[in-house]
Amino acid sequence: MTPQPRVLLVNQYFWPDMAATAQLLSDLAEELVEAGWTVTALPGRGGYAPGRDGQLPRREPWRGVDIHRVWSTDLGRGSKPRRLLDYATYFLSAAKEVLFGTRHDTVVCLSTPPLVALLGLLARWRGSRFIYKVEDLYPDVAVALGALGRRSPLTALLRGLAGRILAGADAAVALDSAMAQRLSERGARRVEVIPNWADGEAIRPDPEAGKTFRRQQGLSQDHFIVLYSGNLGMAHRFDAVLAAIHALAVSHKQVTFLFVGAGPRLQEVQRATAGLATVRFLPYQPRETLGALYSAADLHLVTLRDEVSGLLVPSKYAASLAAGKPVLLVGGDGTDLHREIRQMDLGWVCSHHAPEVVTAMRQALDDRRALERKGRDGRTVFDARYSRSRSTAAWIRLLNEPFEGSP
């Protein structure tokens, strides 16, 4: 009997964590188990979102997946030094396991934390195939955001390491065509485009669930809710959105802006909207309530700095389409999702210019029939391009392929 192929999934977070990468990798792990793979996940024992009591167990079976959590600090994401220490301790502990633990046929590394995919090169040295799933392209993101100097020695070092990872990977998986082009330019030997997905069964148009969520959270059934869900990170801009919130607070008091999540820009948004009755904040929601959350909104807000186009793709986009809701994209010029929203008429796109944001929101408020049509079309696009079954099937095909020159 042919032994089951073994795959190791390397990422700082995994089930039951609420990080987007944790949810995506957990979905992929489940599908790989169903496809006959022996799956081991290698996360750390810390958490992405605050508020969890205690550390998760070191070893745990979950839906056929062997979760092996390595030791790491759990200082949280409240400051850069804390995040770096959590990153470093996870990297070192995971490196020990990759070097001296069980050898797997294939190792899939994500890009969280930055350059953790160096572990894929170690795995390849031991005879494993190495697939690099790129969520954020480092150090390019840090340079684009001004965290690293474009010509600094550290940037040159990190860019060299990133190039080694791409050149050494048997395949790199990009989230869209803009990212694929960047990866090819950076020296990737083989690039596949497989977009991130959402669970279209758990997240789907469900007006009754949306009404229930509103009632549970004290949100008016009559208000128009604009939802921003997920990380409020450095790759996102909120200046135009905040100006629009203040403008609409005077002219459209029936609009509620709901921010769900956390991140380094959360306090900035909270300070700028202090005292406004039209703004609400909630922490990250459990995965089982996301369908109701997304259905509770009338319009889904996505923001992205233009400088990071091709370097990352907001995962909330697929979930918005799954819920059958139109999208308002602020920024993100040059991305696939910017072109798709415009060409397929799935919502509105505008620059980081407050009057444009206000105009888009007023159009959404004034034309409910257009709002509903754009949402229905969004679900159709989701089923065709971003469903869990479609994307994970592409992953399984990739992993089952024989790679020329692989160990």
C-alpha positions as CSV (number, residue, x, y, z in Angstrom):
1,M,0.0,0.0,0.0
2,T,1.3,3.4,-0.9
3,P,1.9,5.5,2.2
4,Q,-0.1,8.7,2.6
5,P,1.9,11.8,1.5
6,R,2.8,14.0,4.5
7,V,2.6,17.8,4.5
8,L,3.7,20.3,7.1
9,L,1.9,23.7,7.3
10,V,4.1,26.4,8.8
11,N,2.4,29.6,10.1
12,Q,2.4,31.4,13.4
13,Y,-1.3,30.9,13.8
14,F,-3.7,28.0,13.3
15,W,-7.1,26.9,14.5
16,P,-8.8,28.0,16.8
17,D,-7.1,31.4,16.3
18,M,-9.1,34.2,14.6
19,A,-6.3,35.4,12.4
20,A,-7.3,35.3,8.7
21,T,-4.2,33.2,7.9
22,A,-5.2,30.8,10.6
23,Q,-8.7,30.3,9.2
24,L,-7.4,29.9,5.7
25,L,-4.8,27.4,6.6
26,S,-7.3,25.4,8.8
27,D,-9.6,25.2,5.8
28,L,-6.8,23.9,3.6
29,A,-5.7,21.4,6.2
30,E,-9.2,19.9,6.4
31,E,-9.4,19.6,2.7
32,L,-6.0,18.0,2.5
33,V,-7.0,15.4,5.1
34,E,-10.1,14.6,3.0
35,A,-7.8,14.2,-0.1
36,G,-5.7,11.6,1.7
37,W,-2.8,13.6,3.0
38,T,-1.3,13.2,6.5
39,V,-1.3,16.8,7.7
40,T,0.7,18.4,10.5
41,A,0.3,22.1,11.4
42,L,3.2,24.0,13.1
43,P,1.9,27.2,14.8
44,G,3.0,28.9,17.9
45,R,1.2,28.8,21.3
46,G,0.4,32.5,21.3
47,G,-2.7,34.2,19.9
48,Y,-3.3,36.8,17.3
49,A,-6.2,38.5,18.9
50,P,-6.2,39.7,22.6
51,G,-8.5,38.3,25.2
52,R,-7.8,34.5,25.2
53,D,-7.2,32.9,28.6
54,G,-4.0,30.8,28.8
55,Q,-2.0,29.0,26.1
56,L,-3.3,26.3,23.9
57,P,-2.0,22.7,24.3
58,R,1.3,21.8,22.8
59,R,-0.1,18.8,20.9
60,E,-3.7,18.4,19.8
61,P,-5.6,16.4,17.1
62,W,-8.2,18.4,15.2
63,R,-10.4,17.0,12.4
64,G,-7.6,14.6,11.3
65,V,-4.9,17.3,11.6
66,D,-2.0,16.9,14.0
67,I,-1.5,20.3,15.6
68,H,2.0,20.7,17.0
69,R,2.3,24.1,18.7
70,V,5.9,25.2,19.4
71,W,6.8,27.4,22.3
72,S,6.8,31.2,21.7
73,T,6.2,34.3,23.7
74,D,2.7,35.6,23.8
75,L,3.2,39.3,24.4
76,G,0.6,40.4,21.9
77,R,0.5,42.9,19.0
78,G,0.3,46.1,21.0
79,S,3.8,47.3,20.1
80,K,6.5,46.5,17.6
81,P,9.0,45.2,20.2
82,R,6.4,42.7,21.5
83,R,5.5,41.6,18.0
84,L,9.1,41.1,17.1
85,L,9.8,39.0,20.2
86,D,6.8,36.9,19.5
87,Y,8.0,36.5,15.9
88,A,11.6,35.6,16.9
89,T,10.7,33.0,19.5
90,Y,8.2,31.3,17.2
91,F,10.8,31.3,14.3
92,L,13.5,29.7,16.5
93,S,11.2,27.1,18.0
94,A,9.7,26.2,14.6
95,A,13.2,26.0,13.0
96,K,14.2,23.4,15.6
97,E,11.2,21.3,14.7
98,V,11.8,21.6,11.0
99,L,15.5,20.7,11.3
100,F,15.2,17.9,13.8
101,G,11.6,16.7,13.8
102,T,9.8,14.4,11.3
103,R,10.6,15.0,7.7
104,H,7.6,15.7,5.5
105,D,7.2,15.2,1.8
106,T,6.0,18.8,1.3
107,V,6.3,21.8,3.5
108,V,4.0,24.8,3.0
109,C,5.2,28.1,4.5
110,L,3.1,31.2,4.8
111,S,4.7,34.7,5.2
112,T,3.7,35.2,8.8
113,P,5.9,36.2,10.5
114,P,8.0,37.9,7.8
115,L,10.7,35.6,6.3
116,V,9.5,32.6,8.3
117,A,9.5,30.9,4.9
118,L,13.3,30.6,5.4
119,L,12.2,27.4,7.2
120,G,11.1,26.1,3.9
121,L,14.6,26.2,2.7
122,L,15.7,24.2,5.7
123,A,13.0,21.7,5.0
124,R,14.1,21.5,1.3
125,W,17.7,20.8,2.5
126,R,16.3,17.8,4.3
127,G,14.6,16.5,1.2
128,S,11.1,18.1,1.3
129,R,9.4,20.0,-1.4
130,F,8.8,23.6,-0.4
131,I,5.7,25.6,-1.4
132,Y,5.6,29.3,-0.4
133,K,2.2,30.8,0.1
134,V,2.7,34.5,-0.1
135,E,0.3,36.6,1.9
136,D,2.5,39.7,2.2
137,L,5.6,40.3,0.1
138,Y,8.5,41.4,2.5
139,P,10.5,43.5,2.8
140,D,8.6,45.4,0.0
141,V,5.6,46.0,2.2
142,A,7.8,47.5,4.9
143,V,9.5,49.7,2.4
144,A,6.2,50.9,0.8
145,L,4.9,51.8,4.3
146,G,8.1,53.7,5.2
147,A,9.1,51.3,8.0
148,L,12.3,50.5,6.1
149,G,14.5,52.7,4.0
150,R,14.5,51.9,0.3
151,R,18.3,51.8,0.2
152,S,19.2,50.9,3.8
153,P,21.6,48.0,4.4
154,L,18.9,46.2,6.4
155,T,16.5,46.4,3.4
156,A,19.2,45.1,1.1
157,L,19.8,42.1,3.5
158,L,16.1,41.3,3.8
159,R,15.6,41.6,0.1
160,G,18.5,39.2,-0.5
161,L,16.9,36.7,1.9
162,A,13.5,37.1,0.3
163,G,15.1,36.5,-3.1
164,R,16.7,33.3,-1.8
165,I,13.4,32.1,-0.5
166,L,11.7,32.7,-3.9
167,A,14.5,31.2,-5.9
168,G,14.6,28.1,-3.6
169,A,10.9,27.4,-3.4
170,D,9.6,24.7,-5.7
171,A,6.5,27.0,-6.3
172,A,5.3,30.3,-4.9
173,V,1.6,30.9,-4.7
174,A,0.4,34.5,-5.3
175,L,-3.0,35.9,-4.4
176,D,-3.6,37.8,-7.6
177,S,-1.9,38.6,-10.9
178,A,-0.3,41.8,-9.7
179,M,1.4,39.8,-6.9
180,A,2.4,37.1,-9.3
181,Q,4.2,39.6,-11.5
182,R,6.1,40.9,-8.5
183,L,7.1,37.4,-7.4
184,S,8.4,36.6,-10.9
185,E,10.3,39.8,-11.0
186,R,11.9,38.9,-7.6
187,G,13.2,35.6,-9.0
188,A,10.5,33.0,-8.2
189,R,11.0,29.9,-10.3
190,R,7.4,29.0,-10.6
191,V,4.3,31.1,-9.7
192,E,0.8,29.9,-9.3
193,V,-2.2,32.3,-8.7
194,I,-4.7,30.9,-6.2
195,P,-6.8,33.5,-4.5
196,N,-7.7,33.4,-0.8
197,W,-11.2,32.2,-0.2
198,A,-14.1,32.3,2.2
199,D,-16.4,29.5,3.4
200,G,-19.5,30.1,1.2
201,E,-21.6,27.7,3.3
202,A,-20.9,29.5,6.6
203,I,-21.0,33.0,5.0
204,R,-23.9,33.5,2.6
205,P,-26.7,35.9,2.2
206,D,-28.9,35.5,5.4
207,P,-31.1,38.4,6.2
208,E,-32.6,36.8,9.3
209,A,-29.2,36.0,10.8
210,G,-28.2,39.6,10.1
211,K,-31.3,40.9,11.9
212,T,-30.5,38.7,14.9
213,F,-26.9,40.0,15.0
214,R,-28.2,43.6,15.0
215,R,-30.6,42.9,17.8
216,Q,-27.9,41.1,19.9
217,Q,-25.5,44.0,19.5
218,G,-28.1,46.8,20.0
219,L,-27.8,48.0,16.4
220,S,-30.9,49.6,14.8
221,Q,-32.8,47.5,12.3
222,D,-33.5,50.7,10.3
223,H,-29.9,52.0,10.1
224,F,-27.7,51.6,7.1
225,I,-24.6,49.8,8.4
226,V,-21.2,50.2,6.8
227,L,-18.9,47.4,8.1
228,Y,-15.1,47.3,8.4
229,S,-14.1,43.9,9.7
230,G,-10.6,42.6,10.3
231,N,-7.2,44.1,10.9
232,L,-6.8,47.9,11.0
233,G,-3.2,47.6,9.9
234,M,-0.5,49.9,8.6
235,A,-1.3,48.9,5.0
236,H,-4.7,50.5,5.3
237,R,-5.6,54.2,5.3
238,F,-8.5,55.8,7.1
239,D,-8.1,59.5,6.7
240,A,-10.6,59.9,3.9
241,V,-13.0,57.4,5.6
242,L,-12.8,59.4,8.8
243,A,-13.6,62.6,7.1
244,A,-16.5,61.0,5.4
245,I,-17.8,59.6,8.7
246,H,-17.8,63.2,10.2
247,A,-19.5,64.6,7.1
248,L,-22.2,61.9,7.2
249,A,-22.7,62.2,10.9
250,V,-24.3,65.5,10.3
251,S,-26.3,64.8,7.1
252,H,-27.1,61.1,7.5
253,K,-27.6,60.2,11.1
254,Q,-29.2,56.9,10.2
255,V,-25.8,55.6,9.0
256,T,-23.8,53.5,11.4
257,F,-20.1,52.7,10.9
258,L,-19.2,49.4,12.5
259,F,-15.5,48.5,13.0
260,V,-14.9,44.9,14.1
261,G,-11.4,43.8,14.8
262,A,-8.1,45.3,16.1
263,G,-4.7,46.5,14.8
264,P,-2.2,49.3,15.1
265,R,-4.6,51.8,13.5
266,L,-7.5,51.0,15.8
267,Q,-6.7,53.7,18.4
268,E,-6.3,56.3,15.6
269,V,-9.8,55.5,14.4
270,Q,-11.2,55.5,17.9
271,R,-9.7,58.9,18.8
272,A,-10.9,60.5,15.5
273,T,-14.5,59.3,16.1
274,A,-14.7,59.8,19.8
275,G,-18.2,61.1,20.8
276,L,-19.9,60.2,17.5
277,A,-23.1,58.2,18.0
278,T,-22.8,56.9,14.4
279,V,-19.7,54.8,15.1
280,R,-19.5,51.5,16.9
281,F,-16.5,49.2,17.7
282,L,-16.5,45.5,18.4
283,P,-13.6,43.0,19.0
284,Y,-12.9,40.2,16.7
285,Q,-15.9,37.9,16.4
286,P,-15.7,34.1,16.7
287,R,-15.7,32.4,13.3
288,E,-19.1,30.8,13.8
289,T,-20.7,34.3,14.0
290,L,-19.0,35.8,10.9
291,G,-21.9,34.8,8.6
292,A,-24.4,36.8,10.8
293,L,-22.0,39.7,11.1
294,Y,-21.4,40.0,7.4
295,S,-25.2,39.7,6.7
296,A,-25.9,42.4,9.2
297,A,-24.1,45.1,7.1
298,D,-25.5,46.9,4.1
299,L,-22.1,47.9,2.7
300,H,-18.7,46.4,3.3
301,L,-15.7,48.8,3.5
302,V,-12.2,47.8,2.3
303,T,-9.3,50.2,2.5
304,L,-5.8,49.8,1.1
305,R,-2.9,52.1,0.5
306,D,-2.0,52.4,-3.1
307,E,1.6,51.8,-2.3
308,V,1.0,48.2,-1.4
309,S,-0.8,47.2,-4.5
310,G,0.6,43.9,-5.6
311,L,2.1,43.2,-2.2
312,L,-0.9,42.0,-0.4
313,V,-4.7,41.4,-0.9
314,P,-7.3,42.0,1.9
315,S,-8.8,38.7,2.8
316,K,-12.1,40.4,3.8
317,Y,-12.9,40.9,0.2
318,A,-13.9,37.3,-0.5
319,A,-16.0,37.1,2.6
320,S,-17.9,40.3,1.6
321,L,-18.7,38.7,-1.8
322,A,-19.8,35.5,-0.1
323,A,-22.3,37.4,2.1
324,G,-23.8,38.9,-1.1
325,K,-22.9,42.5,0.0
326,P,-21.5,45.3,-2.2
327,V,-18.0,46.5,-1.5
328,L,-16.7,50.0,-1.1
329,L,-13.0,49.9,-1.9
330,V,-11.0,53.0,-0.8
331,G,-7.6,53.0,-2.5
332,G,-6.0,49.8,-3.8
333,D,-5.5,51.3,-7.3
334,G,-3.8,48.8,-9.6
335,T,-5.0,45.7,-7.7
336,D,-7.0,42.9,-9.3
337,L,-9.9,43.6,-6.8
338,H,-10.0,47.3,-7.8
339,R,-10.4,46.3,-11.5
340,E,-12.9,43.5,-10.7
341,I,-15.2,45.7,-8.6
342,R,-15.3,48.3,-11.4
343,Q,-15.6,45.9,-14.3
344,M,-18.1,43.6,-12.7
345,D,-20.0,46.4,-10.9
346,L,-19.7,44.9,-7.5
347,G,-19.8,48.1,-5.5
348,W,-17.8,51.4,-5.6
349,V,-14.1,52.2,-5.9
350,C,-12.6,55.6,-5.0
351,S,-9.4,57.2,-4.1
352,H,-8.3,58.4,-0.7
353,H,-10.2,61.6,-1.2
354,A,-13.0,62.3,1.3
355,P,-15.5,63.8,-1.2
356,E,-15.3,60.7,-3.3
357,V,-16.0,58.5,-0.3
358,V,-19.0,60.6,0.7
359,T,-20.3,60.5,-2.8
360,A,-20.0,56.7,-3.1
361,M,-21.7,56.2,0.3
362,R,-24.6,58.6,-0.7
363,Q,-25.1,56.7,-3.9
364,A,-25.3,53.4,-1.9
365,L,-27.8,55.0,0.5
366,D,-30.0,56.5,-2.3
367,D,-30.3,53.4,-4.5
368,R,-31.3,50.3,-2.6
369,R,-32.1,48.4,-5.8
370,A,-28.5,49.0,-7.1
371,L,-27.2,48.0,-3.7
372,E,-29.0,44.7,-3.8
373,R,-28.1,44.0,-7.4
374,K,-24.4,44.6,-6.8
375,G,-24.6,42.3,-3.8
376,R,-26.2,39.5,-5.8
377,D,-23.6,39.9,-8.5
378,G,-20.9,39.7,-5.9
379,R,-22.1,36.3,-4.7
380,T,-22.1,35.1,-8.3
381,V,-18.5,36.2,-8.7
382,F,-17.6,34.6,-5.4
383,D,-19.0,31.2,-6.4
384,A,-17.1,31.4,-9.7
385,R,-13.7,32.6,-8.3
386,Y,-13.4,32.7,-4.5
387,S,-15.2,29.7,-3.0
388,R,-13.4,27.4,-0.6
389,S,-13.9,24.3,-2.7
390,R,-12.5,26.0,-5.8
391,S,-9.3,27.4,-4.2
392,T,-8.5,24.4,-2.1
393,A,-9.0,22.1,-5.1
394,A,-6.4,24.2,-6.9
395,W,-4.1,23.8,-3.9
396,I,-4.6,20.0,-3.9
397,R,-3.8,19.8,-7.6
398,L,-0.6,21.8,-7.1
399,L,0.5,19.6,-4.2
400,N,-0.2,16.4,-6.1
401,E,1.9,17.5,-9.1
402,P,5.4,16.1,-9.5
403,F,7.8,19.0,-9.5
404,E,10.7,19.0,-11.9
405,G,14.0,19.2,-9.9
406,S,12.3,18.7,-6.5
407,P,13.8,16.4,-3.9
